[in-house]
Amino acid sequence: MQHGQEITFPGEADEAPDTVTGDIVFVLQQKDHPKFKRKGEDLFYEHTLSLSEVLCGFKFVIAHLDGRQLLIKSNPGEVVKPGTYFVTCREYRRDSLQGGS
């Protein structure tokens, strides 16, 4: 979902006798977050590692926006290079919205 995208629910507005029922239209407004950043359809979390974590391995927990706790870790002894991304899971929830676009 993109900032400014409209989600339309046709014919779902208030009903009244002898009137045509209108549509409900939601316009998404994305807010900035101090830890999470959205790039396209992906959600990124930036975390700074210490030198010992980079060289010896690390483990930390991210509190996701929906309240889940996600464990992010590297293999012991695996050196993490600058700019490395760790993918935790691939979740697509497009089917959770029943409206059109």
C-alpha positions as CSV (number, residue, x, y, z in Angstrom):
1,M,0.0,0.0,0.0
2,Q,1.3,3.4,-0.9
3,H,0.9,6.8,0.8
4,G,-2.1,8.6,-0.8
5,Q,-3.6,5.3,-2.1
6,E,-7.4,5.1,-2.1
7,I,-9.4,2.1,-0.9
8,T,-13.0,2.1,-2.1
9,F,-15.9,0.1,-0.7
10,P,-18.6,0.6,-3.3
11,G,-22.2,1.0,-2.0
12,E,-21.2,0.7,1.7
13,A,-22.0,4.3,2.8
14,D,-25.1,5.2,4.9
15,E,-28.3,4.0,3.5
16,A,-31.6,6.0,3.4
17,P,-34.9,5.4,1.7
18,D,-35.2,6.6,-1.9
19,T,-31.5,7.4,-2.2
20,V,-28.6,5.8,-4.0
21,T,-26.1,4.4,-1.5
22,G,-22.7,6.0,-1.9
23,D,-19.2,4.6,-1.6
24,I,-16.8,4.7,1.4
25,V,-13.3,5.9,0.3
26,F,-10.3,5.7,2.6
27,V,-7.1,7.6,1.7
28,L,-4.0,6.2,3.3
29,Q,-1.7,8.6,5.0
30,Q,1.7,7.2,6.0
31,K,3.3,8.4,9.1
32,D,7.1,8.5,9.8
33,H,8.3,6.1,12.4
34,P,11.6,6.5,14.4
35,K,12.8,3.0,13.7
36,F,10.9,1.5,10.7
37,K,11.1,2.9,7.2
38,R,9.0,1.9,4.2
39,K,10.6,1.5,0.8
40,G,7.9,0.5,-1.8
41,E,6.1,-2.5,-0.3
42,D,9.0,-3.4,2.0
43,L,9.5,-2.5,5.7
44,F,13.0,-1.8,6.9
45,Y,14.5,-1.5,10.4
46,E,17.9,0.0,10.8
47,H,20.1,-1.2,13.6
48,T,23.7,-0.3,14.4
49,L,26.0,-3.1,15.5
50,S,29.1,-2.8,17.7
51,L,32.5,-4.0,16.3
52,S,32.4,-7.1,18.5
53,E,28.9,-8.0,17.2
54,V,30.1,-7.5,13.6
55,L,33.0,-9.8,14.1
56,C,31.7,-12.4,16.5
57,G,28.0,-12.6,15.8
58,F,24.9,-10.9,17.3
59,K,21.4,-11.5,18.5
60,F,18.7,-8.9,19.2
61,V,14.9,-8.7,19.3
62,I,12.8,-6.2,17.3
63,A,9.4,-5.2,18.6
64,H,7.4,-5.2,15.4
65,L,4.6,-2.7,14.7
66,D,1.9,-5.3,15.3
67,G,3.4,-6.3,18.7
68,R,5.3,-9.5,17.6
69,Q,8.8,-10.0,18.8
70,L,11.2,-10.8,15.9
71,L,14.6,-12.4,16.7
72,I,17.4,-11.2,14.4
73,K,20.7,-13.1,14.6
74,S,23.8,-14.0,12.7
75,N,25.8,-17.2,12.8
76,P,28.7,-17.1,15.4
77,G,32.0,-16.1,13.7
78,E,30.2,-14.9,10.6
79,V,31.6,-11.4,9.7
80,V,28.8,-8.9,8.8
81,K,29.8,-6.5,6.1
82,P,28.6,-2.9,6.0
83,G,25.2,-2.5,4.3
84,T,24.1,-6.1,4.9
85,Y,20.4,-6.7,5.0
86,F,18.8,-9.6,7.0
87,V,15.4,-10.8,5.7
88,T,13.3,-12.1,8.6
89,C,10.2,-13.3,6.8
90,R,8.0,-12.6,3.8
91,E,4.5,-11.8,4.6
92,Y,2.0,-10.5,2.2
93,R,-1.4,-9.3,3.5
94,R,-3.0,-7.9,0.3
95,D,-5.8,-10.4,0.6
96,S,-6.8,-9.0,4.0
97,L,-8.3,-6.0,2.4
98,Q,-11.7,-6.7,0.7
99,G,-12.1,-3.3,-0.9
100,G,-11.1,-2.2,-4.4
101,S,-8.4,0.3,-5.2
